[in-house]
Amino acid sequence: MRVALLGCGVVGSSLVRLLDRDAALLERRLGEPIELTSIVVRDIQRPRDAWVPMGLVTDDLDAAITDPSVDIVVELMGQPKVALLALERALLAGKAVVTANKDVLADHLGRLERLAEASGVDLLFEAAVAGGVPLIRVLRTSLFGERLWSLQGIVNGTSNFVLTRMSETGAELAEAVAEAERLGYAEADPSRDLDGRDAAAKAAILASLAFERSVRADHVRTEGIVGVTAADVRFAHASGSEIKLLATARRLDEADGEALSVEVFPALVPREHPLAGVRDAANAIFVEGQAVGELVFIGPGAGGLPTAAAVLADILEAAQNRRAGRRSTAPAREEPTMLSAGSITGRFAISLLVRDAAGVLARVAEVFGEEGVSIAQVEQLGAGEGHAHLMLVTHEATLEQMEAIDRQLVTLGDVVGRRQRYRVL
């Protein structure tokens, strides 16, 4: 079975290592050897790991995809625009495709599935979400006949590592991010991890699979952790909670039909909740279904070898299907009806930096009152240089009300610093 590999970064290089190390085992399980035909990279002069066969390294993307002897194309490039074109060309050429590209799948999954169906080939993407945790395959196969109601969990290892360090050491966000970068848990530009976009792409993919809808990244209501402070973490601890960046997807039966809510947000998670204890770069996802009840998936959410293992599992599935003359099928996905912000309810907490002056708290509270939101708790987390750091916790409110409050706070001259909103579980 001949495989073209597009991309040889951390995951691609780890995949090459697994294919070489376990070649005899894989041949025995599959019934034929897996042979790499080419390894496409942007810079052929760049030094590679010792186990990467440099004779296969090339920058000729077109030749790798159109090679008539290639059975499976594995895309691990990143670069969403280039990757999308490569995936489309491979599928149109009749190649089975394995990808870990969450950003492409979050926006174009339905389109790529239709291309795969038209060409009679596989489109597999286990490694796109949760690294080495076999969640995608479970949703595609084991739970295919189950009516799923919700998914909730931690799907971004970088942000979870950062929040773990802030919790355990008292560090500020910038210090924890710097440590994540030093240890290889964060990219040179970690903005997609910190602002929630990475988790939103994964949430869109999971919701599409769980609910048979074409959920895209722009359907996901997304809030990140860029405004989290060490004082916020201390407040969470005093409240018996940990701060976690959560991805959630819910199916609800509304009066006029079914609606979905797909969100990413930081939350104050009670310490007794299982997600509060998920540390470092681990991922954990709770799946709730009508018949199976609640299932929990936990494991390494990042790292070269765990992610490469998920890619390898897809290669084996695609190879077995190709040998048997079959393909993995995907259901037709309808456009989703998304739940309105006025129908999303919960308790919220807002961290604010305000002027330390008489009457400021009253004016802030007035903004909440104008939107009909009752404040349950106010804490001053610190003060200095003419500023006060406040945490306000609400009673039950709608997301629509909280968004209106945010808009008003932006224009309130007393608010001088970053506002960070949390859900209170």
Order of alpha helices (4+ residues) and beta strands (2+ residues): beta-alpha-alpha-beta-beta-alpha-beta-alpha-beta-alpha-beta-beta-alpha-alpha-alpha-alpha-beta-alpha-beta-beta-beta-beta-alpha-beta-alpha-beta-beta-beta-alpha-beta
